[in-house]
């Protein structure tokens, strides 16, 4: 690669650098050196791993156990704090494998990983660059065609020949500082979302009776002198018996076919994952579609017990056969009240006991009908008060989650413009 062949300019540049020289690309092996020190005497027993999602982490924390067998660490590379680690294992979030900076301290890394250290300690700029896709094209071109389907096959020499963008140290630091400040905002927003979710979970433990109790520990003032609650089987609170979805395979999404809802299309917090949108190749009847207020429950597998409350804004949905639909009789049971109860520890304790099988866990429609629902006696006013309270929290959480996603999207777009385009580089 001729580093002087072409001067490169990113789409977005800070004002003070707009008249500065263009960028260059320089091979990684001129900016950094490989860390080849082996754990010869096994002096270090802390094994690190590089996760696409979490970066460099302690293996014991990540897997909750030691994966690498002690006594077999002599061939592992020593990775000091500040080194970078390339994991060749590919995934949906790291299509050519992740490169992450070790921020947690000295440990040892599998010899399958490539560990390297920049000659200049001021290298936060490259930590951000490796979170872009700017280096992916080179990796694909330099890797062997006979690679394993789950791992990149690239030699150490080819890896270290990867071209990296180089500008003045001041400009690089300005970019790093900008992106680091965005990272801090994203982290703070993420903590806010987590705190709100924890607050809601704690509130629900107070607003619904605990196992063996006949009333909640926290009641709104107007219900302090109301009667104790009763436990009613879900089947007695429905318009009709729970029913199963259609038994048909998913098809690629098409505007000409109905949208299809499967277990995998429901998030852990009960939201429809529209980015996974699929269709079903059939002519459904009206009964195959979900209606406002319907709730579906997963009936088998690791997701058993997961629930989703249908919303019109999700579009017309046909629900699949591994889901069971319940239609609350809304003069007895409010859907918003029920869907919140279906996230409580009491409910999940019932799921754990009821779903136990000799094989795969499962709960059928008859068993779901027997689910005990704690209800305040009398009219729906206390149900509605609880549902409104928790729904308002859901709206607040959703707003903060949208802000979090906006910040992430903003940073992603910013990074695409702060680095010059890689495709013009001939490696």
C-alpha positions in Angstrom: 0.0 0.0 0.0 1.3 3.4 -1.0 0.4 5.6 1.9 1.1 8.8 -0.1 -0.9 7.7 -3.1 -4.0 9.7 -2.2 -4.9 12.2 0.5 -8.2 11.4 2.2 -10.7 13.7 3.8 -13.6 12.6 6.0 -17.1 14.0 5.2 -17.2 15.8 8.6 -14.2 17.7 10.0 -13.9 20.0 13.0 -13.6 23.7 11.8 -10.0 24.1 12.9 -8.9 21.2 10.7 -10.8 21.9 7.5 -7.8 23.5 5.9 -5.3 20.9 7.2 -3.7 18.2 5.2 -5.6 15.1 4.1 -5.5 11.9 6.0 -3.3 8.9 5.2 -3.6 5.2 5.8 -0.7 3.4 7.4 -0.4 -0.3 8.1 -1.1 -1.4 11.7 2.4 -3.0 11.9 3.9 0.5 11.7 1.7 1.8 14.5 1.6 -1.1 16.8 3.5 -4.3 17.8 2.1 -7.8 18.4 2.1 -8.9 22.0 3.8 -12.4 21.8 4.7 -13.0 25.4 3.5 -16.4 26.5 2.3 -17.3 30.0 5.3 -19.7 30.4 5.3 -20.4 34.1 1.6 -19.9 34.3 2.2 -17.0 36.7 -1.1 -15.5 35.5 -4.3 -17.5 36.0 -6.8 -14.7 35.1 -8.2 -15.7 31.7 -9.8 -12.9 29.6 -12.1 -13.2 26.7 -13.2 -10.7 24.0 -17.0 -10.5 23.7 -18.5 -8.7 20.7 -21.1 -7.1 23.0 -19.1 -6.4 26.2 -15.5 -6.1 25.0 -12.6 -7.6 27.0 -14.0 -9.2 30.1 -12.9 -11.7 32.8 -13.8 -15.2 31.6 -15.2 -16.1 35.0 -17.5 -13.2 35.1 -18.7 -13.6 31.5 -19.3 -17.4 31.5 -19.9 -17.7 35.3 -17.2 -20.4 35.4 -13.7 -21.2 34.2 -13.8 -22.3 30.6 -10.0 -22.6 30.1 -8.7 -25.5 32.1 -6.1 -24.5 34.7 -2.8 -26.2 33.9 -3.2 -25.5 30.1 -2.5 -21.8 30.1 1.2 -21.9 29.1 0.4 -21.2 25.5 -1.8 -18.3 26.2 -0.7 -14.7 25.4 -0.3 -12.2 28.2 -2.6 -9.2 27.6 -1.7 -6.1 29.7 -4.1 -3.2 30.3 -4.1 -1.0 27.3 -3.5 -3.7 24.7 -6.0 -4.5 21.9 -7.4 -7.9 21.3 -8.8 -9.3 18.0 -11.2 -12.3 18.4 -11.6 -14.0 15.0 -15.0 -15.6 15.9 -17.8 -13.9 13.9 -21.3 -13.2 14.9 -24.3 -11.1 13.8 -22.9 -8.1 15.8 -19.3 -8.7 14.8 -19.3 -10.0 11.2 -15.5 -10.1 10.9 -14.9 -10.6 14.7 -14.4 -7.8 17.3 -11.4 -5.8 18.2 -11.5 -4.4 21.7 -9.2 -2.6 24.1 -8.3 -4.3 27.4 -9.4 -1.9 30.1 -9.7 -4.3 33.0 -6.1 -5.3 33.7 -3.5 -7.9 33.0 -4.7 -11.4 32.0 -4.0 -14.1 29.5 -5.8 -14.6 26.1 -6.3 -17.7 24.0 -3.7 -18.2 21.3 -6.6 -18.0 18.8 -6.7 -14.3 19.5 -4.3 -11.6 18.2 -3.0 -9.2 20.9 -1.3 -6.0 19.9 -0.2 -2.8 21.5 0.0 0.7 20.0 3.4 2.4 20.2 1.7 5.6 21.2 -0.3 5.4 24.5 -2.7 8.1 23.1 -4.7 5.6 21.1 -8.3 6.1 22.2 -9.0 7.2 18.6 -8.5 3.6 17.4 -10.7 2.2 20.1 -13.5 4.1 18.4 -12.3 3.3 14.9 -12.6 -0.4 15.6 -16.2 0.0 16.5 -16.9 1.2 12.9 -17.2 -1.1 9.9 -14.3 0.8 8.1 -11.8 -2.0 8.6 -14.2 -4.9 7.7 -13.6 -4.8 3.9 -9.9 -5.3 4.3 -10.5 -8.2 6.7 -12.7 -9.9 4.2 -10.3 -9.4 1.4 -7.3 -10.6 3.4 -8.9 -13.7 5.0 -8.6 -17.2 3.5 -11.5 -18.5 1.5 -11.5 -21.8 3.3 -12.4 -20.2 6.6 -14.6 -21.9 9.1 -18.1 -20.6 8.9 -17.9 -19.2 12.5 -14.4 -17.8 12.4 -12.2 -15.6 10.2 -9.0 -17.2 8.8 -6.4 -14.5 8.6 -2.7 -14.8 9.2 -1.1 -12.6 11.8 1.0 -10.9 9.1 -2.0 -10.0 7.1 -3.8 -8.8 10.1 -1.0 -6.6 11.1 -0.9 -5.2 7.6 -4.4 -3.7 8.0 -4.4 -0.1 6.9 -5.5 2.4 9.6 -6.5 6.0 9.2 -3.9 8.6 10.4 -4.3 12.3 10.9 -2.5 14.7 13.2 -2.4 13.6 16.8 -4.5 16.7 17.8 -7.3 15.9 15.3 -7.4 12.3 16.3 -7.7 13.2 20.0 -10.4 15.7 19.2 -12.4 13.0 17.5 -11.7 10.5 20.4 -12.9 13.1 22.9 -16.0 13.8 21.0 -17.0 10.2 20.7 -16.0 9.4 24.3 -18.3 12.2 25.5 -21.1 10.6 23.5 -20.3 7.2 25.0 -20.6 8.8 28.5 -24.0 10.2 27.5 -25.1 6.8 26.2 -23.9 5.1 29.4 -25.7 7.6 31.6 -28.9 7.2 29.6 -28.6 3.4 29.8 -28.3 3.7 33.6 -31.4 5.8 33.7 -33.4 3.2 31.7 -32.1 0.4 34.0 -33.0 2.4 37.1 -36.6 3.0 35.8 -37.0 -0.7 35.0 -35.7 -1.6 38.5 -38.1 0.9 40.0 -41.1 -0.5 38.2 -40.1 -4.1 39.2 -39.9 -3.1 42.8 -43.2 -1.2 42.6 -45.0 -4.2 41.1 -43.8 -6.4 44.0 -45.6 -4.0 46.3 -48.8 -3.5 44.1 -49.5 -7.2 43.7 -49.9 -9.6 46.6 -47.0 -11.9 47.2 -47.3 -15.6 47.3 -49.5 -16.7 50.2 -50.8 -13.1 50.9 -54.3 -11.8 50.4 -53.6 -8.2 49.7 -50.7 -6.1 48.4 -48.3 -4.3 50.7 -48.9 -1.0 48.9 -52.4 0.2 48.1 -53.5 3.6 46.8 -55.1 5.7 49.6 -58.7 5.4 48.3 -58.4 1.6 48.7 -56.8 1.4 52.2 -60.1 0.2 53.8 -61.2 -2.0 50.9 -61.7 -5.8 51.2 -58.9 -8.3 50.9 -58.1 -9.6 47.4 -59.3 -12.9 46.0 -57.6 -15.4 43.7 -59.5 -16.3 40.5 -58.5 -18.8 37.8 -57.7 -17.1 34.6 -60.2 -19.2 32.7 -63.1 -17.7 34.6 -62.0 -14.2 33.5 -61.9 -14.7 29.7 -64.4 -14.2 26.9 -63.7 -17.7 25.7 -61.2 -20.6 26.3 -57.6 -19.9 25.4 -56.8 -20.8 21.7 -53.8 -21.8 19.8 -52.3 -20.0 16.8 -51.9 -21.4 13.2 -49.5 -24.2 12.5 -47.6 -22.9 9.5 -44.0 -22.0 8.7 -42.8 -18.4 8.4 -42.2 -16.9 5.0 -40.0 -13.9 4.1 -41.9 -10.7 4.7 -44.1 -9.5 1.9 -46.7 -6.7 1.7 -48.9 -9.3 -0.2 -49.0 -11.7 2.8 -50.1 -11.4 6.4 -47.6 -10.4 9.1 -46.7 -13.4 11.4 -46.0 -13.3 15.1 -43.8 -16.0 16.6 -42.2 -16.5 20.0 -38.9 -15.1 18.6 -40.7 -11.9 17.5 -41.4 -10.9 21.1 -38.7 -9.2 23.2 -37.9 -10.1 26.8 -40.0 -7.1 27.9 -43.0 -8.0 25.8 -42.5 -5.8 22.8 -43.1 -6.8 19.1 -39.7 -6.9 17.3 -40.6 -5.3 14.0 -37.1 -5.6 12.7 -37.6 -9.4 12.6 -40.8 -9.0 10.6 -41.9 -12.1 8.7 -45.0 -13.2 6.9 -47.1 -16.4 6.7 -48.2 -17.8 3.3 -51.8 -18.5 3.9 -55.3 -17.0 3.7 -56.2 -16.4 7.4 -59.7 -16.0 8.7 -60.7 -13.2 11.1 -60.1 -15.5 14.1 -56.4 -16.0 13.2 -55.7 -12.2 13.7 -55.1 -10.6 17.1 -57.5 -8.0 18.4 -56.9 -5.0 20.7 -56.7 -6.4 24.2 -55.6 -9.9 23.2 -52.6 -11.3 25.1 -50.5 -14.2 23.7 -48.4 -16.5 25.9 -45.5 -18.8 24.8 -46.4 -22.4 25.5 -43.2 -24.3 25.0 -39.4 -24.2 25.1 -37.1 -21.8 26.9 -39.5 -19.0 26.2 -42.5 -20.6 28.0 -44.4 -18.0 29.9 -43.3 -15.0 27.9 -46.2 -12.7 27.1 -47.2 -10.0 24.6 -50.2 -7.7 24.6 -51.3 -6.8 21.1 -51.2 -3.2 20.0 -52.9 -1.8 16.8 -49.8 0.2 16.0 -47.9 -3.1 15.5 -50.1 -3.8 12.5 -52.4 -6.8 11.8 -50.8 -9.9 13.1 -51.5 -13.6 12.7 -50.2 -15.5 15.7 -48.2 -18.8 15.4 -49.0 -22.2 16.9 -46.4 -22.0 19.7 -48.4 -19.2 21.1 -51.7 -19.3 23.1 -54.1 -16.4 23.0 -56.2 -15.3 25.9 -59.0 -12.7 25.5 -59.8 -11.1 28.9 -63.5 -10.3 29.6 -62.9 -6.6 30.1 -65.8 -6.2 32.6 -63.8 -8.6 34.9 -60.1 -8.3 34.0 -58.3 -5.4 32.3 -55.7 -6.4 29.7 -53.3 -3.8 31.0 -53.6 -5.2 34.5 -53.1 -8.8 33.4 -50.1 -8.1 31.2 -48.4 -6.4 34.1 -49.2 -9.3 36.5 -47.6 -11.6 33.9 -44.2 -10.0 34.6 -44.3 -10.5 38.4 -42.2 -12.9 40.4 -45.4 -14.7 41.5 -46.3 -15.4 37.9 -42.9 -16.6 37.0 -42.8 -18.9 40.0 -46.0 -20.4 38.8 -44.5 -20.9 35.3 -41.4 -22.6 36.7 -43.6 -25.1 38.6 -46.3 -25.7 36.0 -44.0 -25.9 33.0 -41.8 -28.7 34.4 -41.8 -31.7 32.1 -39.7 -34.8 31.7 -38.6 -33.3 28.4 -39.0 -29.7 27.0 -40.8 -27.2 29.3 -44.4 -26.4 28.4 -47.7 -25.1 29.5 -50.9 -26.0 27.6 -54.2 -24.0 27.3 -55.9 -25.9 30.2 -53.0 -25.2 32.5 -53.0 -21.5 31.5 -56.7 -21.4 32.3 -55.9 -22.6 35.9 -53.4 -19.7 36.4 -54.5 -18.0 39.7 -55.0 -14.2 39.1 -55.0 -12.0 42.3 -57.9 -9.5 42.0 -59.2 -6.8 44.2 -62.9 -7.4 44.9 -65.7 -5.2 43.7 -65.5 -3.1 40.5 -62.5 -2.5 38.3 -61.4 0.8 39.9 -58.4 -0.6 41.8 -57.3 -2.7 38.8 -57.5 0.4 36.6 -55.6 2.5 39.2 -52.7 -0.1 39.2 -52.8 -0.5 35.4 -52.7 3.3 34.9 -49.8 3.7 37.3 -47.7 1.0 35.7 -48.7 2.1 32.1 -47.5 5.6 32.8 -44.1 4.1 34.0 -44.0 2.1 30.8 -44.5 5.2 28.7 -41.7 7.0 30.6 -39.4 4.0 30.2 -40.2 3.8 26.5 -39.4 7.5 26.0 -36.0 7.1 27.7 -35.3 4.0 25.6 -36.1 5.9 22.5 -33.7 8.6 23.6 -31.1 5.9 24.2 -31.6 4.5 20.7 -31.4 8.0 19.3 -28.0 8.6 21.0 -26.7 5.3 19.7 -27.9 6.0 16.1 -26.5 9.5 16.3 -23.1 8.2 17.3 -23.1 5.6 14.6 -23.9 8.2 12.0 -21.3 10.5 13.3 -18.6 7.9 13.2 -19.4 7.2 9.5 -18.6 10.8 8.8 -15.6 11.4 11.1 -13.5 8.7 9.5 -12.5 8.8 5.8 -14.1 6.1 3.6 -12.1 2.9 3.5 -13.1 1.7 0.1 -10.8 4.2 -1.6 -7.8 2.5 0.0 -6.0 -0.2 -1.9 -4.6 -2.7 0.5 
